[in-house]
Amino acid sequence: MRYGVFGQFLVAILLGMAAGGCRSVPPPVIENPESAFLFPLSDGGAARAESLAFYAQGLRDERRRDYESALTNFQSAARRAPENEELALRVALLLLQQRRVDEAVQVMEAAYSRRPRSEKTLRWTALVNRAADRMDRVEALYRELIKLDPTDPDAYLELTALLVQGGKNQEAIRLLETGLDRVTEPLDLLRLLAGLHAEQAAAVSNTVEATAAREKAIEALERARALAPEDASLLFQLGDLYLADQQIEKAIEFFEAVEQNSPDSLAIRQKLAISFLKLGDSDKTIEALENLSRLTPGHPRLFFYLGELYREKGDIEKALLNFSLAEKAFPDDPTPLLRKALILTEDLKQPEAAATALLEGLKNRPDNVHLLEMLAYVYYDMKDYPKALEYFQRRHDRAKKDGEEPVSPLFYFNFALASEAAGRPDDAAQHLHRALNQNPAYLEAYLHHAFLQTEEEPIRLSIRVLEKVGRLQSDEPNVYYYLALLNSYLKSYPAALDAFEKAERLVDDSPFKNGLLDAKFFFWYGAAAERNGEFERAEKLLGRCLELDPNHMEAYNYLAYMWAEQGVQLDRALEYVQKALAANPSSAAFIDTLGWIYYMGGSYPQALEQLHKAADLMPDDPTILDHLGDALFKLGDETQALPHWKRSFVLDPENKDVEKKLRRFNVDLAPLRKEAKALKKEREALEPQEDPDASPEEAEPAGSEDPPPAVQKIPKT
């Protein structure tokens, strides 16, 4: 779609500006429809009164979420007050909500033509054009904005971002260099200029050119540091650039300054240490740091850097040695001990040894929140959930006492997982609720965690947790969407449908429902309805899916198979599955549907041909094997049908229809059930486990097409 997600994102930004204001685009001044100074209208009293009336009615419509009526009333108000730019923006926003992007552009362009020297109107017109993907026009508007006020850095930054997006990096650099001589606050321009030069240095293969670009980046950052000497990000970038320039001692000087600004940040230290790997040859880097540590004993932090480098290289013994030396050099700093604990747990698979080391460290620092939290993770990894909860709680209480509120969402997320594992769903819901308040992406991480469970009972426990979260966040539709998916996974289709309905009701109250109720939502909603025997409802829901995404081939296939199962609309089913196969001719599921349509239509030889193809592609699919057995049986080949039914039963021993077929031929099911049980154990042993190195901090926001992130057990500190 032409405007797609970015257009919705721009609408959200514009709405945020209209509702709450921002630095560059002030909020509309219209607050109270009773005010005598709402906005400057024409001299005609009647026109002014009418405009006020329409505006007030539009506000009431918005409060009722009747956005169609609100748009009509704001348009009427704007026609009676054409000089009012805030009204023009309100109309444009509502048009964007309804994806009437061209009309929104026309409204703002008309407002701009009436007030070409209004900075506010210029910015809004640029943003609306950006939502319409009219980048040439956006660029021209930003250049006009710079002419209007050459001292304002925001227009330079916005235009630079646009140029970089279009691959015009050199033009962006020239623009920033011009802006530096004009703007009143050049700090952000210097940051961006340094970033572009650093990117250029990394991209070119010519050493001389790379060095020159790096020098320009350093020059820009040094100028920026003069304006913000305590800015840690500037110090880190300078250290990184000096490191790339082989000026290791100079780099360490800046890295130490970064550490002094954040002495308790383990993540910063690890990041600084890994920066040394950018030098390329890890052996030479280690040798250089070893020599430096001998020549300059006043740099004990080098032990920490060496520990990280040895760990990255895979030399765990030397990594532990250097972290131990760092621990001695900094007896009050928990960082080296935390790294040792992580190595013992993750690399050496010795969580008991890690717990012992951490408990020893807590003797001298009983209230250190980092040691308490790491110990909680280690006990969680050991599946000692009561102990894990004890230390999670101690860390939480200590942070609260120290005024560290809120604690990070990652902490609350893992606290929730530990509470759930300990069989305390109420506590788990409270902690997950806290995590979601800070970062909604953890909802998707939690869904991933739930789907990784191999037994039904833990998944049911996750459902209980999400149900409680739903009561705590009653206005969050994604909670119910994920509840629907989990219940569908457990074949609890009535519960799944109830959750889908709740999600749909909540989203219906949103002006962005078209973006939230997407094709994927209606596909799974329709599938749950079909599995619950509600075929007409399923047909409508899957039809909605195809309306939203005419290329959703799984929906075409699902409808075709549903009709084939019922023996209805076989011609239409054939048309749909052929459309799906045209897009994906090697899909075993689509080929199976085609074979089943032939079977239900009585064309058994054609059915057998297609079902053999499907079985060749997916030899262990129980449904395909069942269908293949049925086709063989219809063609009178009972001896060939039975092995396929037996294998289908082993793969899915809960299938009552296959069980009936086997009983009809007096097949002993006991050996098949035994084989099914053994196969299940074998498959569970091969299933991927949760990835302890992946962090839910990297999760995409709910609604992302990407799979949810893996769940972190031991923090990647």
N, C-alpha and C positions, 0 to 999 in steps of 0.2 A: 504494500500500500504506500502511496506517495508520501503521506505525512507521518503515518505510523506512530511508533512509540515516542519519537522525538517531538512530534507535534503535541502529543498529550503532555509530555514533560514541560514544553514551553507554556502550555495552558496552565499547568500547575504553578510554574514560576510566576506567570502573570497574575494568576489569582492570588498567590502569596503576596505579590506586590500590592495588589488592590486592597487586600484585606489587612496586611500588617505593615506594609511599607518596606523600603530598603534604601540603601544609601544613595543609589543612583536614580531610582524612580520613586518619588514620594507617593504616598497613598492618596486616593481621591479625597478632596476636602469635604465632600458631602457626607454629613453624618446624621443630621436630624431634619426630617422633612418639615418640621414645624419652624425651623430656623428662618429668620428674616434675611440671613446672609448666606443662603445655600450656595448659590453660584450667580455670576452675573448674567442676567437674561436680557432680552430685548426690552425696550422701553414700554412696549405694549403690556398693560397690566393683565389683560385677558390671556395673552400668550404665556406670560409668566405664571399665572395661576394654573393654567392647564398643564404646563410643564411640571410644576410642583406636584400636582395631583397624580399625573402619570408616574412621576418618579417615586412618590410615596407608595403607590400601588405596586410598582415593580419591586420595591424593597419587601413588601409583604409577600409577594409571590416567591421571592428568593427564600424567605424564611420558611415558606411552606414547601420548598423544593419544587415549585412549579416553574421550571426554568423557561418553558415555552412562553407562558404568559408574562414572565418577567422580561423576556426579550422584547415582546410586543410593546409592553408599557415603556421600557427604557427607550425603544426606538421612537415611540410617540413623543416622549419627553425631549429627546435629542433633536427631533425635527423642529420643535418649538424653541429650542435653544442651541442653534447650530454652532455658536461660538464656544460652547462649553466642552473642553477637551476631556474632562473626567467622564462625562456622559458618553462621549464617543468611545472611550476605553471600555466602559461597562458593556456597551453594545458589542464591541469587538470580542470581549471575553466570552460572552454568551454564545456568539456565533462560533467561536473556536470550540467551545464545549460541544456544540452540535456538529463539529467538523465542517462547517461552512466557511472554509478558510479563505476562499477568494472574496467572499462578501466581507469578512473581517478585515482583509487587506484594504478593500475599497473604502471602508469606513475610516480607517486610520489615515489612509492617504488623503482623503478629503479633509480630515481634521488638520493634517500637516500643511496642506495647501492654504488653509485659512490662517494658520499660525506657524509660518515657516521658521520663525526665530524662537520658538518655544522648545527649550531643551527637553522638557518632559515629553512633549508630543513627538519629538524626533526619536527619542529612545523607544517609546512605545511602538511607534511605526516600524522601527527597525526590528524589534522583537516579534511583532506580528508577521512581518515579511520573512523573518527567519523561520517561524513556524510553518510558513508556506514554502520553505525551501527556495526562496528567491534570493540567492546569495549575492548576485551582482548588485541587486538593489540594496541589500543590507550593507554591503561594502560602501556604496555611494552615500548612504545615510550616515554611516559612522564617520566618513570623511567630512561630511557637512557638520557633524557634531564637533569634530576637532576644530574646524574653521570657526564655529560659533564660540567655543571656549578652548583655546589651545593650551590653557594651564591645567585643565582637568585630566588627570591620568586615566580615568576609567575608560574614556573613549579610545585611547591608545591601546589599552589592554584588550578591550573587546575586539577592536579591528585586528590587532596582532593575532589573537586566537583564531579569527576568521581566516586570515592569510595563511597561518600555519596549517589549518585544517585543509586549505586548498593547495598545500604543498609549496607555498610561496615564502619559503623561509628567509631568503636573502632580502626580499622586499620587507618582510616583517622586521628584520634586523635594522634596516635603514630607517623604518618608521620609528622604532624605539630609540635609535640614536638621535633622531630629530626631536623626539618628545623629551628627551633628557634635558635639552637646553631650554625647554619651555615650561614644563610642569612644575607645580609648587611642591609636590611630594613624589620624588622620583624613585623611592625604595622599591616598589613593586615592578616598575619598569626595569630597574637594574637586575632584579631577580630573574625576570623573564629573559632579558638580554643574555645574562650569564648562562641560563639554561639552553638557549639556542646555540650559543658558541660551544658549549660543552657537547651538545648533541652533534654539532658539526665535527668536532674533534674526534668523536667516537666513530663517525661515519666514514671519514676519509682514510684512505690507505697510505697516502703520502705522509711520511713522518714530519717533514718540515711544515706542511699545512696543518697537521694535527697539533703540533706544538704551538703554532701561531694562534690557532683557534682557542687552544687551552689558555694561552697567555691572556687573550682578550676576555675569556670567561673569568679568570682569576682577577683581572683588573676590575671588571664590573662588580664582582663579589666583594673585593676590598673596598670599593666605593660604597657598596651597600652596608658593609660592616661598620664603616665610619658613621653611618646614620643609625645603625642598630647594633651596637657592639656586643650585646648580650644575647643576640638571636642565635639559638642553638642550630637551627637549620642552616644558617649561613656558615657557621663554624664547621659543621659537618661537610658541607659542599666544598668548602675551601680545602679541608683535609683530604677529601676524596680527589680533588684536582691535583693537589701537590703530590699525592701518592701516585697518581697516574703519570705525573711528571718525574717520577723516581726521586722526589725530594722527601725521603721517608722521615727524617728528623723533623722537617717542617710540618709534615702531615701529622705526626704524633703530637706536636705542639697544639695543633687545633683540636685533635681528638681528645687530648687531656682537658682542654677547655670545655668541650662538650660534656665530658664526664663530670666535671666539677659543677656544671649547671644542673645535672640530673644524677646525683651520686647514687641514688637507689634504683636506677633504671637498668635492669638486666638486659632488656631488649636493646637498648642503645649500645651497651658494651658488646653484645654479640654482633650487632650490625657493624660497629666499628672494626671489630676483629676480622669479620668476613671481608671487609673492604680491602684488606691486604691481598686477598686472592685475585683482585682485579689486576694485580701486577702480572698475572699470567702464569709464570713458572713457580709453582708452590714450593718446590725444593729450594730454589734460589731465594725466595721470599723468607722461608724459614731460616735459611743460613744467614741472611742479612739481619734478621731480628735476633737470632742467637748471638751474633757478633755484637750487635748493638747493646744487648742486655749485659754482655761482659764488659764492654767499654764504658757504658753509662749505667752503673748500678742504681742511679737515681730514677730509673724508669721501671719500677717493679710491675707496672701494668703490662709490660711486654710479656710477662708470664701468662697473663690472661689471653693476650692475643695469640701467643704460641699454642696455648691449650686449644683454642678454637681451630687454629690452622692444622694442628696434628689430628684433631678429631675429623675435620673435613677430609684429611688425607687418609684416614682410616687407621692411624697409629694410636690406638686407644690407650696403650700403656704410657706413652709419652704425653698424651693429652692429660691423663690423670695426674702424672708427675707435675706438669706445669701448673695445673689448677691447684695442686697441693702447695706448690711454691707461692702461688698468688695468694692462697689462703693465709699462709704464714706472713706474707708481706703486708696484708691488710686484715688483721685479726678481727676488726669490727665490721668488715664488709661481708655480707652473706653471699655475694655473687659467685665466687669460686666454688663454694660448697653446693650451691644450687646446680651449677654445671656438672659437678662430680655426681650428684644424685641423679641427674638426667642421664648421664653416661651409664651409670650402674643399672638404671632401670631400662633404658631403651636399647643401648648397645650391648651390654653384657647380660641383660635379662636377669639381673640380681636385685629385684625390688626390696628384698629383706635387708640386703647390705645398704641400700640407699636409705631405707627407713632408719637403720641403726645410726648411720652417719648424720642424718638430719636431727634425730633425737639428741645426739651428742652435741650438735651445734645449738640446739634450743636450750641446753643447760646454761650457756652463757648469754643467750639472747632469747629468753622465754616468750617475749612479746613481738618478735620479728614477724611481720605479716607474710613476708615472702617465704620464710622457712615453714610457717604454719600451712600456707597454701600448698606448697610443694609436697609436704608430708601428706596432706589430704589427697592429692592426686596419686601419690605412691600407694597409699592404702586402697584407694579406689582401684588401681591397677591390680593390686593383690586380691581384689574382691572381698576385702575386709571392710564392708560398708559401714558398720557401726563406728569403727575407728575413723574412717574417712569423714563421716558426718561430724564426729567430735572435733576434728581439726578444721573442717570447713566452718563450723560454728564459731570456734575460737578465733579463726582469722576474721570472720565477719564481725564478731563482737569487738575485737581489737580495733578494727578499722573504724567502726562506729564511734568507739571511745576517742579515737584520734581525730575524729571529724572527717574521715575519708568517705564521704558519701557523695554520689553513689559509688559503690564498688563496681568494677568493670562488668559488662554483660557476660563476658566469657566466664568469670567466676560464678555468677549466678546460674549460668547454663550448666556448668559442671556440677554445681551444688544440686541443681534439679535432677540431673542424671543419677547422682549418688543417692538422693532421697528416694527416687523411683526404684533404684536397685535394692534399697533397704525396705521396700514395701510401704513407703509413706507417700502416697499420691497427693494428699492435701499439701504437704510441705513442698513436694516437687512442683505442683502447680503455682504456688506462691513464688518460688524462686524463678521458675520459667517466666512468669508474669513480669517479674522485675527485669529479667534479661530482655524481654520483648519491648518493654517500655523504653529501653535505651537503644536497642537495635532490633527492629522487626525481622531481620534476616535470620535470626536464631530460630524462628518458627520453622523455616525450611530445613535448617540443620536438625531440628528435633524430629521432623518427619523422616529424614534420612536415618536417624538413629532408630526410630521405631521400625522402619522397614528392614533394618539389618538384623532384627531379632529373628531367630530361627524357630522359636516355639510360639504357640498361639497365646499362652497366658501372658508373657511379657508385652505382647502387642495390645492385648486387652487392657493391661495396666496403663500403657501409653494412651489408650483411648480415654480411660478414666481421668488421666492427668489433663488431657486436652479438653475434656468436657468441663472440668473445673476451671481451666484457663478461660474457656468460653464464657463462663459465668462472671469471671473477673474482668474480661474484655468483651462485653456483650455487643460492642459495635464493630468487632473485627471479623469480617466475613471469611478471611483466609483460615481462621481457626476451624470454622465449620467445613470449609472446603477440604482441609486435610483430614478432619474427622470422617468426612464422607469417603475419602480415598482409603483410609485405614479400614473402615467398616466394609467397604467393597472388597478389600484384600482378604478379609476374614469371611467373606460371603454373607455378611450380616446386611442384606440389601435393604430391608425396611429402615434400619438405623441409618444406613448410608443415604437413602432418599430423604429422610427427615433432615439430615445435616445439609444436603444439597439445597433443600427448600429454604432452610434458615440462611444459608449463605446468599442465595438469590434474593431473598427478601431484604437483607441488609444492603446488598449492592444496589438494589433498585432505588434506594434512598440517596444514591450518590450521583452527582452529575457526570461522573466518569464511568458509568456502568458499562458502556460499550467497550472500554478498555479492560475491565475486570472480568466481565462475563464473556470470555473469549471462546473460540472454537474448542479448545482443549477442555474447558469446563463442561460444555454441553455434550461433548463426546462421552466423558466419564459419567455424567449425569444420565445420559441416555442408555449407556451400557448397564448401569445399576437398575434402571427401570425395566430393561429387557430381562435381566437375570431375575427380577422379581415378578416376572410374568405380566408386566404392564406394557403390552406390545404397542398399543396406540400411542401411549405417552412416550415410549421409547422412540417411535417413529418421528414424532413431533420434535423431540429434543435433538435427535441426530440430524433432523432437517435443519434445525437452528444452527447446528455445528457447520453444516455445509453452506448455509447462507453466509456465515461469517468467514468461512474458509472453503471456497469451492474446490480447492486442491487437497482437501483432507481425505486421502485415499483410504485410510483406515475406517472412516465413517461410511464411505461407499461400500466397502467390504462388509462392515458390520450389518448394515441394512440388508445387503444382499443375502448374507448368511441367515439373518433373522427371518426373512421371508421364505428362504429355502427350508428352514427348520419347520415352519408352519405349513409349507406347501402352497403358499399364496404368492401372487404377483411374480411368478417365476420369470416372465419375460423382462419385467423391470429389474429383477434381481440379476438376470444375465447381463443386461445393459450396464448395471452399476459395477459388477465385478470385472467386466471387460474394461471399463474405464480405469479401474484400479490396476488391473494387470498391464494396461498400456503404459502406466507410469512406473510400475515395478513388476516386470514379467517374471522375475525369479523369486517372488515371495511365495513361500510354501503355504502360508495361510490363505492368500488370495487364490492359489491354484486349488487348494482343498475346497474352498467355497465354490469354485467353478465345478469341480467334480461332484459336489453335493447337490448343486442345482440340477445337473444332469441326472443324478440318482433320483432326486425327488420327482423329476419329470419322466422317469421311466427309461431314460437312455443309459442303460447299465454299461454297455461296452465303452461309451465315451466317458462315463463316470470313472470306470476302472482305469482308463488310460491317464486321466488327470490325477487320480488319487495315487497311482504309482509314482507319478512325477513328484507329487507333494511329499510322499514318504521317502523318496530318494534324497530330497533336500532336507527333510527333518525326520530322520528315522526313529526318533524317540519321542515323538509327539503323540500322546494318548488319543486325542480326538481324531487325528489323521489315520492312525492305525485302526481305530474302531470303524471309521468310515470305509477303509479299505477292506476290512473283514466283511462289512455289510454288502459291499459291491460284489465281492467274490461269492458270498453266500447266494445273492440274488441270481448270479450266473451259474449256480449249481455246484460250485467248488467248495464244499463244506470243509474238506481236509485242509485247504489253504486258508480258509477264513478263521479257523480256530486258533492257529498260532498268533495271528494278528490280534485277535480279541484277548488272548492270554497276555501278550506283551502290553497291550493297552491297559489291562487290569493291574499288572505289576507296576506300571508307571502311575496309575491313578486308581488305587484300590477303593476309593470312596464312590466310584461311578456305579450307581445301582443298575443302570441300563445294561452295561457290559456284564455285570454280575448275573443278571437275569439270563442273558444269552448263554453264558457259560454253564449256568445251572441247568438250562434246557438240554444241554448235551452231557449232563452228569459229570462235569469237570470238577475234580477235587480242588477246592479253592485254598486249602490250608498251605500247600507248598508255595502257591503263588503269593499268598499274604506274607509268608516268611521271606520270600525273595524280594517283595516290595519293601519290607522293613529294612533288609540289608542294603538295598539300593538307596533308601532314604538316608541311612547313616553315612554311606559312602559319599553321597552328594553333599551332605551337610559338612563333612570334613573338607571338601574341596571349595566350599563357599568362601568368598573373600570376607575377611574380618574388617572391623573398623580400623581406619588408618590413623594411628596415633600421631602422625606428623602433620595432619591436615587440620587447619584451624577454622572454626566456624566464623572467625572474624572476616574470612574471605567469602562468606556466603553472599549470593546475589539476593536482591530483594525478592520478596514473595511475588510470584507471578512470572519469574524468569523462565525462559525455555530451557535453560541449562539444568542438568541434574543438580540436586542439592549437594552441599559440601559434606565431606566426611566429618565424623565427630571426633573431637580431640579428647583423649583420656589424660595423657601427660602433656602439660602445656609446652608448646614450642617456644621456650623463653629465650 
